Amino acid sequence: MIKIITLNINGLKSLIRQNYLSHFIKQYHPDILNLQETNINNINFIDSEYDAIINNNIENQKSGTIIIFKKSLELLSQEKSPDGRIIRAVFKNLTIINLYAPTQRDEAEKRNTFFINTLPTYIKPSDKKLIITGDFNSIIEPNDRTGEEKRINNNLRYYRRNLN
């Protein structure tokens, strides 16, 4: 069994959050920890049994993704989107995609481009065991959200139907 955790950390610049994350890793011992909205360019506070892939867009300090993984998983290759929103990591026995999608507040065109054009380029036919995690920042069905009526993301409905 492999333990995968995903977490929107909402920034890792403060020592308090770095210490929290370090304790979190020690408590739960994930094999893979996918982080979104990281806003940092290095991660030097994890234990030596782990390594990390960092993807941060320097221009947009509101994004960034990181995959922290046990070195024993044998990383074979990695790809990163230029905007810091996606990391694709190919390990010996599985492929992980960690994403941080544009928010509901972003322009619809930007969100549509992300789900229709950008994300599919990281999903390869050769991926036999693919896990996509992250912060999708999306509402798929109306009953997924309480409160005010929000736009429904039809692109995610497509993925949910076609990736099963």
N, C-alpha and C positions, 0 to 999 in steps of 0.2 A: 504494500500500500504506500502511496505517496501522499504527503500532506501539502496542500497548496492553499495559501491564504492571500486574499487581496484586500487592500486597504487604501482608501483615500486619506492621506496623511495631512493634507492641507498645509504643506510647507515643512521642511526639515532644517531650516536655518538655525533655529534656537537649540541650545544645548538641552533644554528641558525635553523637547520632542525627540532629540537624538537619544537621550537617556531612556525615555519611554520606549522607543523602538528597540533599543538594545535589550531592555528587560523583557519586552514582548517576545522577542526572538528566543531568549533564554527560557522563558516560561512555556512557549508553545512548540518550540523546535520544528518549525516548518521546513520542509524540503525546498519549497519555493515560496517566496514572499513577493508579491507584486504590489508595488506602490504607485499611486498616482498623485499628481499635483505636488511634486517633490520640491521643486524650485532650488535644487542644489546641483553642483557639478562634481562633487566627490563624496565618498562615504567611507570614512576611515574608522568607524566605531563598531564594526561588526566583528564577530569572532573569526579566527583563522580558518575554521572549517567551511566558511562561506566565502563566496565571491559575489560580485555585483556587476550588472550591466546598467549603465546610466545613460539616459537620453534626455537632455534638457536643452530647450531653445533659449539661448542667451537673451535674445530680443524680447521674448515673452516670458517674464518671470512668473506667470500664472499657470504654467503647464509643467511638464516634466514627468517622466516615468522611470521607474527603476525595477529591475528584477534582481532580487537577492536569492542566491541558490547555493545549495551544498555542492562543494567542489566534486564530491563523489558522483554526481549525476552526469559528469562528462559532457560539457558544452562542446558541440561540434561547430556551430556557426551562429551568427547573429546578424540582424538587420535592424536599422533604426530609421524612423521617419525624420525628415529634416526639421519638422516643427516640434519635435519632442513628445509627440502624442502616442507613438507606437513603438514597441520593441517586439521583435520576433526572435525567439531563442530556440534553436534546434539542439536538443539533447540526444543522447544515445537512444532513449526509448520513447521520447515524446517531443512534441513541439508546443511551445507556449507563446501566446500573443497577449501582451499586456497593453491595454489602451486607456487613454484618457480622452473621451470624446468632447467635442465642443458642447457648451451648455445650451439649455433651452433659450437663454438670453441672446446667444449668438445668432447671426443672420441665418435664415433657413438655407440659403445657398451654400454657406460654409458647412453646415451640418450635413446637407445632402451630399456634397462633394466628399466629405469624410466617409460616410457609410456606403455610398454608391461607387465611388472611384478609388479612394485611398485604401480603406481597409481591405477590399478584395485583392489588392496587389500583394498583400502579405499572407494570404491564404493560398497555399500551393497544392496542386493535385497530388504531390508526393507525400504530403502530410498524412500519415496513417493514423497517428494518435495526436489529435490537435485539441488543445484547450485554449479557449479565448476567455480572458478575465479582464477586469478593469472597472472603470467608472464610465458607464455608457451615457450618463446624464440624460436619460430618455424615459419617456412614458410610452409603453407599448399598447396598453389597453386603458380605456377610461377608468376602470375600477382600480387601477394601479395608483391612483392619486386621489387624495381627498382634498377638499377645499375648492379653490377656484378652478375653473375648467382650463386645461392646458392643451397645447397642440399634441397630437398623438404622432409618434414616430413610425410611419409606415415602413420605413427601410428596415427597422429592427424586426417588425413582423415578418418580413421576407426572410431574414436570417433565421429566425426562430423556426419557421416552417421548413426551410430548405437545408438546414444543417442537422436536422434530426436523423 
